[in-house]
Amino acid sequence: MKTISSRVAHHSPALPNSTVLTRYSKRIVVTYAVAAQAEKVAIQDPLMVRAARGEDVERPPCWMMRQAGRYQKSYRELAKRHPSFRERSETTELIVEISLQPWQSFRPDGVILFSDILTPLPGIGVQFEIDDVKGPILDQTVRSMEQVKQLHALDFSKVDFVGKALTQLRQEVNNQAAILGFVGSPWTLATYIIEGGSSSLYKNIKSMCYSAPELLDALLSHLSDQMAAYIKYQIESGAQCVQIFDSWGGQLPPREWDRWSGPYIKRIVQSVKAAYPNVPLTLYANGSGGLLERIKSTGVDVVGIDWTVDMADARSRLGHDVSLQGNVDPTILFASHDAIEIAVRDTVAKAGNKKHILNLGHGVLVGTPEEGVAHMFELSKQILY
């Protein structure tokens, strides 16, 4: 496995022209750190980064989960030329082009990498394909300790397209917006690895919580360590904020989330923060209304709120020492401009005058009118604190 220093050498964002990099990895890290500090003094961090850290900002930054995707005509046209999702999400040039489509159309405050939470799995020894109808399908499930032991540390050469894309995005956007990376949580990734694909019941993994806890712990621990390494790789490549998607964490009762999801996310957060304490981390769990306080306890900087939670209730429960993200109902973007404005202003007012990143409470839905997306982004720039 490559060391952190060698990954920096290959995938660190472009530095000022006056910076001279040495060929020795240790000196590269030092040189990069000095240059990054100098750059930080000269250039203010993007609005979203500052809001995520809880700094005073002039307005709520705005981006949308799944802001690059099938609702955009430009994406659909590209997908006709490149029908394989794996090709679109694992080819540097296509990743950059797709990630920049919403940036070119709407100028959001965050540009998120076009990728998938399953993308790093082949790098640890888990192969998968994506069917247009069935979704992800894994070549083989992992349901024995022997299979867990066969998994290996993340091979960064298997995800080098991610690092290259993030570096290019950082250069293209040029600090006018934050570059966002993301990973799946250990529990959410494990649901695919154990179930063999998408599931509605999660019968196998939930049964394993009781029938094979040592096995499940071993798998989740391995995933925690590899996702922590993957986040660091994304940061070194140019990501300025990183979101952890615990997409299926809401399928667990709160007591079980405390055992099978929360601790492994906290392990990731602690590892990343030890290396990059100033890079904001967000945790989003769909259906997490009963988990908000638990999500905060993982140590993330930003708690993602889904659309089923009243933002005022979320702020009351979580206090003002953590930033919130969300949580406009994504279906409102099908409605009139007036309806969108009412929903957006209500969310912003309830979140408070800082420590809020405006977003949907879920991803942009397929078929969403582009003019609805455009209107929400335009509104976000008009709402001043």
NORZI-V239360 format. One record per residue. N is the residue number from 0. RES is the residue in one letter. SS is DSSP state (alpha for helix, beta for strand, coil for the rest). PSI is psi in whole degrees, 0 to 359 (none if undefined). D_LAST is the distance of its C-alpha to the last C-alpha in Angstrom with 1 decimal. Layout:
N:RES:SS:PSI:D_LAST  N:RES:SS:PSI:D_LAST
//
This chain:
0:M:coil:139:46.7  1:K:coil:148:44.9  2:T:coil:163:43.5  3:I:alpha:317:39.9  4:S:alpha:322:41.1  5:S:alpha:328:43.0  6:R:alpha:322:40.1  7:V:alpha:317:37.9  8:A:alpha:325:40.7  9:H:alpha:332:40.8  10:H:alpha:12:37.2  11:S:coil:150:34.8  12:P:coil:162:32.3  13:A:coil:137:33.5  14:L:coil:165:33.6  15:P:coil:151:33.7  16:N:coil:332:37.0  17:S:coil:349:38.2  18:T:coil:131:38.2  19:V:coil:119:41.6  20:L:coil:137:42.0  21:T:coil:162:45.2  22:R:coil:351:47.2  23:Y:coil:128:47.2  24:S:alpha:319:44.7  25:K:alpha:319:44.1  26:R:alpha:333:43.5  27:I:alpha:316:41.2  28:V:alpha:315:38.9  29:V:alpha:314:38.9  30:T:alpha:316:38.5  31:Y:alpha:318:35.6  32:A:alpha:317:33.9  33:V:alpha:316:34.3  34:A:alpha:319:33.2  35:A:alpha:321:30.1  36:Q:alpha:318:29.2  37:A:alpha:321:29.8  38:E:alpha:323:27.7  39:K:alpha:323:24.8  40:V:alpha:321:25.0  41:A:alpha:328:25.3  42:I:coil:127:22.6  43:Q:coil:142:19.1  44:D:coil:152:18.8  45:P:coil:155:17.0  46:L:alpha:316:13.4  47:M:alpha:321:14.7  48:V:alpha:317:17.0  49:R:alpha:320:14.6  50:A:alpha:321:12.4  51:A:alpha:326:15.8  52:R:coil:350:16.9  53:G:coil:13:14.1  54:E:coil:159:12.9  55:D:coil:130:9.6  56:V:coil:163:7.9  57:E:coil:338:5.7  58:R:beta:165:5.5  59:P:coil:124:8.0  60:P:beta:157:11.4  61:C:beta:132:14.0  62:W:coil:173:17.8  63:M:coil:135:20.5  64:M:coil:139:23.6  65:R:coil:33:26.7  66:Q:coil:341:24.8  67:A:coil:119:28.0  68:G:coil:198:30.9  69:R:coil:344:33.2  70:Y:coil:340:30.8  71:Q:coil:132:30.7  72:K:alpha:320:33.8  73:S:alpha:325:33.9  74:Y:alpha:316:34.1  75:R:alpha:322:36.9  76:E:alpha:320:38.8  77:L:alpha:321:38.7  78:A:alpha:331:39.7  79:K:alpha:323:42.8  80:R:alpha:334:43.9  81:H:coil:79:43.1  82:P:coil:343:43.8  83:S:coil:122:43.7  84:F:alpha:321:40.4  85:R:alpha:320:41.8  86:E:alpha:315:42.4  87:R:alpha:324:38.9  88:S:alpha:1:37.3  89:E:alpha:18:39.9  90:T:coil:119:40.4  91:T:alpha:311:38.2  92:E:alpha:321:38.1  93:L:alpha:321:37.3  94:I:alpha:313:34.6  95:V:alpha:314:32.9  96:E:alpha:314:33.4  97:I:alpha:317:32.1  98:S:alpha:327:29.0  99:L:alpha:348:28.1  100:Q:alpha:310:28.7  101:P:alpha:330:25.2  102:W:alpha:317:23.8  103:Q:alpha:330:26.0  104:S:alpha:321:25.1  105:F:alpha:346:21.3  106:R:coil:58:19.9  107:P:coil:166:18.1  108:D:coil:354:16.3  109:G:beta:135:19.2  110:V:beta:109:22.9  111:I:beta:141:25.0  112:L:coil:132:28.7  113:F:coil:113:31.0  114:S:coil:199:33.3  115:D:coil:150:34.5  116:I:coil:339:34.5  117:L:coil:352:38.3  118:T:coil:319:38.6  119:P:coil:352:39.6  120:L:alpha:316:42.3  121:P:alpha:333:45.2  122:G:alpha:347:44.4  123:I:alpha:3:45.4  124:G:coil:14:48.3  125:V:coil:114:47.0  126:Q:coil:147:47.7  127:F:beta:162:46.1  128:E:beta:163:46.0  129:I:beta:118:43.6  130:D:beta:138:45.3  131:D:coil:333:43.6  132:V:coil:310:44.4  133:K:coil:342:44.8  134:G:beta:207:42.0  135:P:beta:138:42.7  136:I:beta:122:46.3  137:L:beta:141:47.4  138:D:coil:323:50.9  139:Q:coil:136:51.7  140:T:coil:160:50.1  141:V:coil:107:50.0  142:R:coil:16:51.6  143:S:coil:157:53.9  144:M:alpha:325:53.7  145:E:alpha:319:55.8  146:Q:alpha:322:53.3  147:V:alpha:318:50.4  148:K:alpha:338:52.5  149:Q:alpha:345:52.9  150:L:coil:148:49.2  151:H:coil:174:48.4  152:A:coil:151:45.7  153:L:coil:124:43.2  154:D:coil:107:45.0  155:F:alpha:342:42.3  156:S:alpha:340:44.6  157:K:alpha:348:44.1  158:V:alpha:25:40.3  159:D:alpha:335:40.5  160:F:alpha:330:39.0  161:V:alpha:311:35.8  162:G:alpha:315:35.7  163:K:alpha:320:36.7  164:A:alpha:317:34.1  165:L:alpha:319:31.2  166:T:alpha:316:32.5  167:Q:alpha:320:32.7  168:L:alpha:318:29.3  169:R:alpha:320:27.8  170:Q:alpha:318:29.8  171:E:alpha:315:29.0  172:V:alpha:332:25.2  173:N:coil:44:25.4  174:N:coil:11:22.2  175:Q:coil:344:20.0  176:A:coil:163:19.2  177:A:beta:141:20.2  178:I:beta:125:23.8  179:L:beta:131:24.1  180:G:beta:174:27.4  181:F:beta:160:28.6  182:V:beta:165:31.6  183:G:beta:151:33.1  184:S:coil:158:33.5  185:P:alpha:314:37.1  186:W:alpha:313:37.7  187:T:alpha:316:36.4  188:L:alpha:321:38.5  189:A:alpha:329:41.4  190:T:alpha:319:41.3  191:Y:alpha:318:42.2  192:I:alpha:323:44.7  193:I:alpha:319:46.6  194:E:alpha:338:46.4  195:G:coil:8:47.2  196:G:beta:203:44.3  197:S:coil:155:41.8  198:S:coil:155:42.7  199:S:coil:342:41.9  200:L:coil:332:43.7  201:Y:coil:38:43.6  202:K:alpha:316:47.0  203:N:alpha:313:48.3  204:I:alpha:324:45.5  205:K:alpha:323:45.0  206:S:alpha:323:48.8  207:M:alpha:333:48.7  208:C:alpha:329:46.5  209:Y:alpha:325:49.6  210:S:alpha:333:52.5  211:A:coil:60:51.6  212:P:alpha:325:48.8  213:E:alpha:320:50.1  214:L:alpha:312:50.0  215:L:alpha:320:46.5  216:D:alpha:319:45.3  217:A:alpha:317:47.0  218:L:alpha:313:45.3  219:L:alpha:323:41.8  220:S:alpha:317:42.4  221:H:alpha:316:43.4  222:L:alpha:322:40.5  223:S:alpha:311:38.1  224:D:alpha:321:39.7  225:Q:alpha:325:39.7  226:M:alpha:327:36.1  227:A:alpha:316:35.1  228:A:alpha:322:37.2  229:Y:alpha:320:35.7  230:I:alpha:314:32.1  231:K:alpha:320:33.3  232:Y:alpha:318:35.0  233:Q:alpha:319:31.9  234:I:alpha:314:29.9  235:E:alpha:336:32.9  236:S:alpha:347:32.9  237:G:coil:350:29.3  238:A:coil:134:27.0  239:Q:coil:341:23.8  240:C:beta:152:22.8  241:V:beta:133:25.3  242:Q:beta:135:25.1  243:I:beta:123:28.0  244:F:beta:108:29.0  245:D:coil:64:30.9  246:S:coil:324:31.5  247:W:coil:15:34.4  248:G:alpha:330:33.5  249:G:alpha:351:32.7  250:Q:alpha:349:36.4  251:L:coil:140:37.3  252:P:coil:150:37.5  253:P:alpha:318:35.3  254:R:alpha:322:38.4  255:E:alpha:328:39.5  256:W:alpha:322:36.1  257:D:alpha:334:36.4  258:R:alpha:320:39.7  259:W:alpha:353:39.4  260:S:coil:303:35.9  261:G:alpha:309:33.7  262:P:alpha:327:36.1  263:Y:alpha:327:36.5  264:I:alpha:317:32.8  265:K:alpha:323:32.5  266:R:alpha:319:35.4  267:I:alpha:311:33.6  268:V:alpha:314:30.4  269:Q:alpha:319:32.6  270:S:alpha:315:34.5  271:V:alpha:316:31.6  272:K:alpha:331:29.7  273:A:alpha:329:33.0  274:A:alpha:323:33.1  275:Y:coil:74:29.5  276:P:coil:338:27.4  277:N:coil:1:24.3  278:V:coil:117:24.2  279:P:beta:139:21.8  280:L:beta:136:23.7  281:T:beta:142:22.6  282:L:beta:123:24.9  283:Y:beta:127:25.0  284:A:coil:120:27.8  285:N:coil:137:28.4  286:G:coil:38:29.4  287:S:coil:21:28.0  288:G:coil:328:26.9  289:G:coil:3:29.7  290:L:coil:3:29.0  291:L:alpha:312:25.3  292:E:alpha:324:26.4  293:R:alpha:320:29.1  294:I:alpha:315:26.9  295:K:alpha:323:24.7  296:S:coil:349:28.0  297:T:coil:344:29.0  298:G:coil:8:26.7  299:V:coil:160:24.4  300:D:coil:331:20.9  301:V:beta:133:19.3  302:V:beta:120:20.7  303:G:beta:132:20.8  304:I:coil:129:20.8  305:D:coil:171:23.1  306:W:coil:351:22.6  307:T:coil:355:25.1  308:V:coil:134:22.9  309:D:coil:127:20.5  310:M:alpha:326:17.1  311:A:alpha:321:16.9  312:D:alpha:319:20.4  313:A:alpha:315:19.6  314:R:alpha:321:16.9  315:S:alpha:318:19.4  316:R:alpha:325:22.2  317:L:alpha:344:20.7  318:G:coil:190:18.7  319:H:coil:14:15.9  320:D:coil:16:18.1  321:V:coil:147:17.9  322:S:beta:150:15.5  323:L:beta:151:15.8  324:Q:beta:136:16.4  325:G:beta:206:17.0  326:N:beta:49:18.2  327:V:beta:136:18.6  328:D:coil:122:22.3  329:P:alpha:337:23.7  330:T:alpha:344:26.0  331:I:alpha:339:23.3  332:L:alpha:351:23.4  333:F:alpha:350:26.9  334:A:coil:188:25.7  335:S:coil:164:24.6  336:H:alpha:323:21.4  337:D:alpha:317:20.5  338:A:alpha:320:21.2  339:I:alpha:316:19.0  340:E:alpha:319:16.0  341:I:alpha:314:16.7  342:A:alpha:317:17.0  343:V:alpha:312:14.0  344:R:alpha:326:11.6  345:D:alpha:316:13.7  346:T:alpha:314:13.4  347:V:alpha:317:9.7  348:A:alpha:319:9.6  349:K:alpha:333:12.6  350:A:alpha:335:11.6  351:G:coil:176:9.0  352:N:coil:8:5.9  353:K:coil:178:7.9  354:K:coil:44:11.4  355:H:beta:132:11.2  356:I:beta:116:12.9  357:L:beta:131:13.1  358:N:beta:175:16.9  359:L:beta:167:19.7  360:G:coil:1:21.7  361:H:coil:184:24.7  362:G:coil:160:25.8  363:V:coil:131:25.9  364:L:coil:148:29.0  365:V:coil:135:32.0  366:G:coil:356:32.3  367:T:coil:131:28.6  368:P:coil:133:28.2  369:E:alpha:330:26.6  370:E:alpha:331:25.0  371:G:alpha:318:23.1  372:V:alpha:314:21.8  373:A:alpha:320:21.0  374:H:alpha:320:19.0  375:M:alpha:319:16.8  376:F:alpha:320:16.1  377:E:alpha:317:15.5  378:L:alpha:318:13.0  379:S:alpha:330:11.0  380:K:alpha:347:10.8  381:Q:alpha:344:9.7  382:I:coil:103:6.7  383:L:beta:141:3.8  384:Y:coil:none:0.0
//
